[in-house]
Amino acid sequence: MDGRDAKLNPTALSPADAAQLLSAVGGQAVTVEMLQADLSAGAPTNADGTFNLIQYAAWLVKEMAARAD
């Protein structure tokens, strides 16, 4: 997300860009380390290691539902 004219692809964000974007829109800080912890817990990524925010959000909802049971 360097520069004003940079375009972000929500289906292929680097961990750093994903953390920065999620922090900006989520109301609380999200760090690359937090995303790495989710990856260790099974969060999906693209083959190149980027995040698809749609798939990541679906995974987070599934994880939250599993904890509620």
MMTF fields as JSON, N, C-alpha, C and O atoms, coordinates in Angstrom:
{
  "mmtfVersion": "1.0.0",
  "mmtfProducer": "UNKNOWN",
  "numBonds": 275,
  "numAtoms": 276,
  "numGroups": 69,
  "numChains": 1,
  "numModels": 1,
  "chainsPerModel": [1],
  "groupsPerChain": [69],
  "chainIdList": ["A"],
  "bondAtomList": [4, 2, 8, 6, 12, 10, 16, 14, 20, 18, 24, 22, 28, 26, 32, 30, 36, 34, 40, 38, 44, 42, 48, 46, 52, 50, 56, 54, 60, 58, 64, 62, 68, 66, 72, 70, 76, 74, 80, 78, 84, 82, 88, 86, 92, 90, 96, 94, 100, 98, 104, 102, 108, 106, 112, 110, 116, 114, 120, 118, 124, 122, 128, 126, 132, 130, 136, 134, 140, 138, 144, 142, 148, 146, 152, 150, 156, 154, 160, 158, 164, 162, 168, 166, 172, 170, 176, 174, 180, 178, 184, 182, 188, 186, 192, 190, 196, 194, 200, 198, 204, 202, 208, 206, 212, 210, 216, 214, 220, 218, 224, 222, 228, 226, 232, 230, 236, 234, 240, 238, 244, 242, 248, 246, 252, 250, 256, 254, 260, 258, 264, 262, 268, 266, 272, 270],
  "bondOrderList": [1, 1, 1, 1, 1, 1, 1, 1, 1, 1, 1, 1, 1, 1, 1, 1, 1, 1, 1, 1, 1, 1, 1, 1, 1, 1, 1, 1, 1, 1, 1, 1, 1, 1, 1, 1, 1, 1, 1, 1, 1, 1, 1, 1, 1, 1, 1, 1, 1, 1, 1, 1, 1, 1, 1, 1, 1, 1, 1, 1, 1, 1, 1, 1, 1, 1, 1, 1],
  "groupList": [{"groupName": "MET", "atomNameList": ["N", "CA", "C", "O"], "elementList": ["N", "C", "C", "O"], "formalChargeList": [0, 0, 0, 0], "bondAtomList": [1, 0, 2, 1, 3, 2], "bondOrderList": [1, 1, 2], "singleLetterCode": "M", "chemCompType": "L-PEPTIDE LINKING"}, {"groupName": "ASP", "atomNameList": ["N", "CA", "C", "O"], "elementList": ["N", "C", "C", "O"], "formalChargeList": [0, 0, 0, 0], "bondAtomList": [1, 0, 2, 1, 3, 2], "bondOrderList": [1, 1, 2], "singleLetterCode": "D", "chemCompType": "L-PEPTIDE LINKING"}, {"groupName": "GLY", "atomNameList": ["N", "CA", "C", "O"], "elementList": ["N", "C", "C", "O"], "formalChargeList": [0, 0, 0, 0], "bondAtomList": [1, 0, 2, 1, 3, 2], "bondOrderList": [1, 1, 2], "singleLetterCode": "G", "chemCompType": "PEPTIDE LINKING"}, {"groupName": "ARG", "atomNameList": ["N", "CA", "C", "O"], "elementList": ["N", "C", "C", "O"], "formalChargeList": [0, 0, 0, 0], "bondAtomList": [1, 0, 2, 1, 3, 2], "bondOrderList": [1, 1, 2], "singleLetterCode": "R", "chemCompType": "L-PEPTIDE LINKING"}, {"groupName": "ALA", "atomNameList": ["N", "CA", "C", "O"], "elementList": ["N", "C", "C", "O"], "formalChargeList": [0, 0, 0, 0], "bondAtomList": [1, 0, 2, 1, 3, 2], "bondOrderList": [1, 1, 2], "singleLetterCode": "A", "chemCompType": "L-PEPTIDE LINKING"}, {"groupName": "LYS", "atomNameList": ["N", "CA", "C", "O"], "elementList": ["N", "C", "C", "O"], "formalChargeList": [0, 0, 0, 0], "bondAtomList": [1, 0, 2, 1, 3, 2], "bondOrderList": [1, 1, 2], "singleLetterCode": "K", "chemCompType": "L-PEPTIDE LINKING"}, {"groupName": "LEU", "atomNameList": ["N", "CA", "C", "O"], "elementList": ["N", "C", "C", "O"], "formalChargeList": [0, 0, 0, 0], "bondAtomList": [1, 0, 2, 1, 3, 2], "bondOrderList": [1, 1, 2], "singleLetterCode": "L", "chemCompType": "L-PEPTIDE LINKING"}, {"groupName": "ASN", "atomNameList": ["N", "CA", "C", "O"], "elementList": ["N", "C", "C", "O"], "formalChargeList": [0, 0, 0, 0], "bondAtomList": [1, 0, 2, 1, 3, 2], "bondOrderList": [1, 1, 2], "singleLetterCode": "N", "chemCompType": "L-PEPTIDE LINKING"}, {"groupName": "PRO", "atomNameList": ["N", "CA", "C", "O"], "elementList": ["N", "C", "C", "O"], "formalChargeList": [0, 0, 0, 0], "bondAtomList": [1, 0, 2, 1, 3, 2], "bondOrderList": [1, 1, 2], "singleLetterCode": "P", "chemCompType": "L-PEPTIDE LINKING"}, {"groupName": "THR", "atomNameList": ["N", "CA", "C", "O"], "elementList": ["N", "C", "C", "O"], "formalChargeList": [0, 0, 0, 0], "bondAtomList": [1, 0, 2, 1, 3, 2], "bondOrderList": [1, 1, 2], "singleLetterCode": "T", "chemCompType": "L-PEPTIDE LINKING"}, {"groupName": "SER", "atomNameList": ["N", "CA", "C", "O"], "elementList": ["N", "C", "C", "O"], "formalChargeList": [0, 0, 0, 0], "bondAtomList": [1, 0, 2, 1, 3, 2], "bondOrderList": [1, 1, 2], "singleLetterCode": "S", "chemCompType": "L-PEPTIDE LINKING"}, {"groupName": "GLN", "atomNameList": ["N", "CA", "C", "O"], "elementList": ["N", "C", "C", "O"], "formalChargeList": [0, 0, 0, 0], "bondAtomList": [1, 0, 2, 1, 3, 2], "bondOrderList": [1, 1, 2], "singleLetterCode": "Q", "chemCompType": "L-PEPTIDE LINKING"}, {"groupName": "VAL", "atomNameList": ["N", "CA", "C", "O"], "elementList": ["N", "C", "C", "O"], "formalChargeList": [0, 0, 0, 0], "bondAtomList": [1, 0, 2, 1, 3, 2], "bondOrderList": [1, 1, 2], "singleLetterCode": "V", "chemCompType": "L-PEPTIDE LINKING"}, {"groupName": "GLU", "atomNameList": ["N", "CA", "C", "O"], "elementList": ["N", "C", "C", "O"], "formalChargeList": [0, 0, 0, 0], "bondAtomList": [1, 0, 2, 1, 3, 2], "bondOrderList": [1, 1, 2], "singleLetterCode": "E", "chemCompType": "L-PEPTIDE LINKING"}, {"groupName": "PHE", "atomNameList": ["N", "CA", "C", "O"], "elementList": ["N", "C", "C", "O"], "formalChargeList": [0, 0, 0, 0], "bondAtomList": [1, 0, 2, 1, 3, 2], "bondOrderList": [1, 1, 2], "singleLetterCode": "F", "chemCompType": "L-PEPTIDE LINKING"}, {"groupName": "ILE", "atomNameList": ["N", "CA", "C", "O"], "elementList": ["N", "C", "C", "O"], "formalChargeList": [0, 0, 0, 0], "bondAtomList": [1, 0, 2, 1, 3, 2], "bondOrderList": [1, 1, 2], "singleLetterCode": "I", "chemCompType": "L-PEPTIDE LINKING"}, {"groupName": "TYR", "atomNameList": ["N", "CA", "C", "O"], "elementList": ["N", "C", "C", "O"], "formalChargeList": [0, 0, 0, 0], "bondAtomList": [1, 0, 2, 1, 3, 2], "bondOrderList": [1, 1, 2], "singleLetterCode": "Y", "chemCompType": "L-PEPTIDE LINKING"}, {"groupName": "TRP", "atomNameList": ["N", "CA", "C", "O"], "elementList": ["N", "C", "C", "O"], "formalChargeList": [0, 0, 0, 0], "bondAtomList": [1, 0, 2, 1, 3, 2], "bondOrderList": [1, 1, 2], "singleLetterCode": "W", "chemCompType": "L-PEPTIDE LINKING"}],
  "groupTypeList": [0, 1, 2, 3, 1, 4, 5, 6, 7, 8, 9, 4, 6, 10, 8, 4, 1, 4, 4, 11, 6, 6, 10, 4, 12, 2, 2, 11, 4, 12, 9, 12, 13, 0, 6, 11, 4, 1, 6, 10, 4, 2, 4, 8, 9, 7, 4, 1, 2, 9, 14, 7, 6, 15, 11, 16, 4, 4, 17, 6, 12, 5, 13, 0, 4, 4, 3, 4, 1],
  "groupIdList": [1, 2, 3, 4, 5, 6, 7, 8, 9, 10, 11, 12, 13, 14, 15, 16, 17, 18, 19, 20, 21, 22, 23, 24, 25, 26, 27, 28, 29, 30, 31, 32, 33, 34, 35, 36, 37, 38, 39, 40, 41, 42, 43, 44, 45, 46, 47, 48, 49, 50, 51, 52, 53, 54, 55, 56, 57, 58, 59, 60, 61, 62, 63, 64, 65, 66, 67, 68, 69],
  "secStructList": [7, 7, 1, 6, 6, 7, 7, 7, 7, 6, 6, 1, 5, 7, 2, 2, 2, 2, 2, 2, 2, 2, 2, 2, 2, 2, 1, 1, 7, 7, 7, 2, 2, 2, 2, 2, 2, 2, 2, 2, 6, 6, 7, 7, 7, 7, 6, 6, 1, 7, 5, 7, 2, 2, 2, 2, 2, 2, 2, 2, 2, 2, 2, 2, 2, 2, 2, 2, 7],
  "xCoordList": [0.822, 0.0, 0.87, 0.516, 1.97, 2.851, 2.407, 2.273, 2.182, 1.796, 0.289, -0.467, -0.127, -1.551, -2.254, -3.429, -1.58, -2.209, -2.143, -2.577, -1.617, -1.484, -2.868, -3.747, -3.041, -4.298, -4.11, -3.068, -5.112, -5.072, -6.02, -7.129, -5.579, -6.406, -6.845, -6.012, -8.122, -8.557, -8.446, -8.612, -8.17, -7.992, -6.524, -6.202, -5.631, -4.196, -3.413, -2.714, -3.539, -2.82, -1.641, -1.741, -0.526, 0.602, 0.186, -0.734, 0.845, 0.516, 0.621, -0.21, 1.621, 1.778, 0.627, 0.087, 0.246, -0.874, -2.184, -3.023, -2.364, -3.583, -3.669, -4.735, -2.572, -2.562, -2.87, -3.643, -2.281, -2.502, -3.958, -4.575, -4.506, -5.884, -6.863, -7.781, -6.672, -7.566, -7.494, -8.51, -6.333, -6.186, -6.958, -7.6, -6.889, -7.537, -9.06, -9.735, -9.597, -11.054, -11.676, -12.889, -10.876, -11.425, -11.535, -12.171, -10.936, -11.046, -10.08, -10.072, -9.256, -8.208, -7.012, -7.138, -5.864, -4.635, -4.611, -4.951, -4.21, -3.949, -2.504, -2.107, -1.718, -0.302, -0.023, -0.813, 1.104, 1.542, 1.7, 1.41, 2.156, 2.319, 0.973, 0.894, -0.079, -1.417, -1.857, -2.43, -1.585, -1.933, -1.108, -1.617, 0.16, 1.008, 0.479, 0.53, -0.025, -0.603, -1.831, -2.036, -2.648, -3.809, -3.373, -3.996, -2.317, -1.796, -1.358, -1.62, -0.7, -0.268, -1.456, -1.355, -2.59, -3.807, -4.643, -5.688, -4.169, -4.864, -5.559, -6.271, -5.373, -5.998, -5.496, -4.326, -6.383, -5.989, -5.187, -5.374, -4.306, -3.607, -3.57, -3.83, -3.247, -3.013, -1.676, -0.874, -1.444, -0.206, 1.04, 2.097, 0.91, 2.073, 2.208, 3.065, 1.365, 1.458, 0.64, 0.66, -0.086, -0.93, -2.266, -2.652, -2.958, -4.262, -5.386, -5.338, -6.384, -7.648, -8.575, -8.948, -8.946, -9.724, -11.078, -11.592, -11.669, -12.95, -12.768, -13.529, -11.766, -11.502, -11.065, -11.449, -10.281, -9.826, -11.005, -11.099, -11.903, -13.081, -13.952, -14.457, -14.125, -14.92, -14.261, -14.95, -12.948, -12.23, -12.415, -12.624, -12.337, -12.512, -13.912, -14.065, -14.926, -16.294, -16.416, -17.039, -15.821, -15.852, -15.173, -15.684, -14.038, -13.315, -14.131, -14.174, -14.77, -15.586, -16.78, -17.135, -17.393, -18.531, -18.095, -18.82, -16.909, -16.404, -16.143, -16.344, -15.701, -15.429, -16.713, -16.733, -17.797, -19.078, -19.781, -20.668, -19.389, -20.032, -19.588, -20.042],
  "yCoordList": [-1.176, 0.0, 1.245, 2.253, 1.184, 2.33, 3.242, 2.796, 4.493, 5.446, 5.591, 4.661, 6.771, 7.062, 6.325, 5.984, 6.071, 5.469, 3.951, 3.309, 3.383, 1.926, 1.292, 1.74, 0.256, -0.494, -1.745, -2.396, -2.072, -3.279, -4.295, -3.961, -5.522, -6.62, -7.388, -8.039, -7.336, -7.996, -9.518, -10.181, -10.068, -11.518, -11.915, -13.097, -10.937, -11.248, -10.14, -9.359, -10.083, -9.079, -9.711, -10.821, -8.998, -9.459, -9.413, -8.675, -10.186, -10.108, -8.681, -8.271, -7.937, -6.561, -5.681, -4.905, -5.791, -5.001, -5.421, -4.575, -6.717, -7.2, -6.653, -6.212, -6.679, -6.154, -4.664, -4.199, -3.923, -2.481, -2.173, -1.303, -2.875, -2.642, -3.026, -2.266, -4.197, -4.636, -3.709, -3.475, -3.186, -2.223, -0.94, -0.365, -0.502, 0.755, 0.653, 1.618, -0.487, -0.61, -1.29, -1.214, -1.946, -2.748, -2.081, -2.625, -0.92, -0.229, -0.69, -0.14, -1.703, -2.109, -2.591, -2.97, -2.57, -2.93, -4.413, -5.276, -4.685, -6.049, -6.049, -5.217, -6.971, -7.032, -8.229, -9.17, -8.167, -9.305, -10.529, -11.649, -10.325, -11.44, -12.105, -13.327, -11.298, -11.854, -12.701, -13.777, -12.209, -12.966, -14.244, -15.288, -14.164, -15.356, -16.4, -17.598, -15.953, -16.885, -17.564, -18.762, -16.804, -17.405, -18.406, -19.456, -18.088, -19.033, -20.329, -21.421, -20.201, -21.386, -22.21, -23.424, -21.528, -22.2, -22.749, -23.363, -22.52, -23.1, -22.136, -22.57, -20.839, -19.867, -20.089, -20.409, -19.917, -20.161, -18.997, -17.836, -19.342, -18.34, -18.832, -20.002, -17.933, -18.302, -19.028, -18.994, -19.673, -20.431, -19.559, -20.047, -18.275, -17.375, -16.734, -15.874, -17.15, -16.633, -15.389, -14.858, -14.911, -13.741, -14.146, -15.315, -13.158, -13.377, -13.027, -12.004, -13.877, -13.572, -13.183, -14.033, -11.913, -11.448, -12.14, -12.294, -12.56, -13.259, -14.623, -14.991, -15.358, -16.676, -16.548, -17.364, -15.547, -15.332, -15.001, -15.526, -14.133, -13.793, -15.025, -15.227, -15.835, -17.064, -17.989, -18.602, -18.095, -18.935, -18.4, -19.17, -17.075, -16.488, -16.766, -17.061, -16.677, -16.962, -18.418, -18.729, -19.315, -20.741, -20.991, -21.758, -20.362, -20.512, -19.972, -20.592, -18.835, -18.269, -19.177, -19.351, -19.748, -20.641, -21.903, -22.409, -22.405, -23.614, -23.358, -24.247, -22.159, -21.811, -21.62, -21.799, -21.253, -21.01, -22.311, -22.322, -23.401, -24.701, -25.306, -26.391],
  "zCoordList": [0.0, 0.0, 0.0, 0.612, -0.66, -0.733, -1.87, -3.01, -1.57, -2.598, -2.708, -2.424, -3.123, -3.212, -4.325, -4.186, -5.416, -6.584, -6.581, -7.538, -5.538, -5.473, -5.423, -4.688, -6.207, -6.222, -5.381, -5.446, -4.602, -3.795, -4.393, -4.809, -4.432, -4.895, -3.653, -3.023, -3.28, -2.053, -2.094, -1.07, -3.261, -3.351, -3.365, -3.481, -3.248, -3.25, -2.556, -3.202, -1.232, -0.45, 0.269, 0.793, 0.289, 1.086, 2.552, 2.906, 3.409, 4.837, 5.39, 6.201, 4.965, 5.452, 4.988, 5.776, 3.724, 3.217, 3.868, 4.178, 4.075, 4.733, 6.155, 6.584, 6.878, 8.247, 8.261, 9.099, 7.354, 7.297, 6.941, 7.557, 5.96, 5.551, 6.657, 6.966, 7.25, 8.319, 9.524, 10.179, 9.826, 10.914, 10.606, 11.485, 9.356, 8.965, 9.001, 9.359, 8.64, 8.554, 9.765, 9.956, 10.576, 11.657, 13.004, 13.907, 13.166, 14.438, 15.513, 16.614, 15.208, 16.142, 15.34, 14.176, 15.974, 15.285, 14.917, 15.727, 13.699, 13.228, 12.773, 11.957, 13.29, 12.943, 12.047, 11.965, 11.39, 10.578, 11.473, 11.05, 12.698, 13.627, 13.935, 14.059, 14.056, 14.282, 13.088, 13.256, 11.896, 10.695, 10.608, 10.201, 10.988, 10.978, 11.962, 11.683, 13.102, 14.076, 13.482, 13.677, 12.758, 12.089, 11.028, 10.868, 10.312, 9.315, 9.989, 9.483, 11.115, 11.858, 12.342, 12.517, 12.557, 13.018, 11.864, 12.081, 10.619, 9.477, 8.541, 7.636, 8.733, 7.836, 6.405, 6.194, 5.433, 4.051, 3.453, 3.816, 2.541, 1.739, 0.305, 0.023, -0.576, -1.969, -2.069, -1.136, -3.184, -3.379, -3.213, -2.813, -3.521, -3.413, -2.03, -1.828, -1.074, 0.285, 0.546, 1.656, -0.462, -0.263, 0.347, 0.321, 0.893, 1.521, 0.56, -0.123, 0.515, -0.127, 1.026, 1.834, 1.104, 2.25, 2.363, 3.472, 1.247, 1.294, 1.96, 2.854, 1.522, 2.107, 3.565, 4.403, 3.863, 5.237, 6.149, 7.258, 5.686, 6.487, 6.726, 7.83, 5.706, 5.866, 6.881, 7.696, 6.841, 7.803, 9.223, 10.161, 9.376, 10.71, 11.255, 12.44, 10.411, 10.842, 11.256, 12.271, 10.471, 10.817, 12.154, 12.97, 12.391, 13.646, 14.822, 15.885, 14.635, 15.7, 16.005, 17.171, 14.993, 15.194, 15.937, 16.794, 15.603, 16.262, 17.746, 18.572, 18.085, 19.489, 20.276, 21.493, 19.574, 20.248, 20.613, 21.466, 19.972, 20.252, 21.548, 21.911]
}
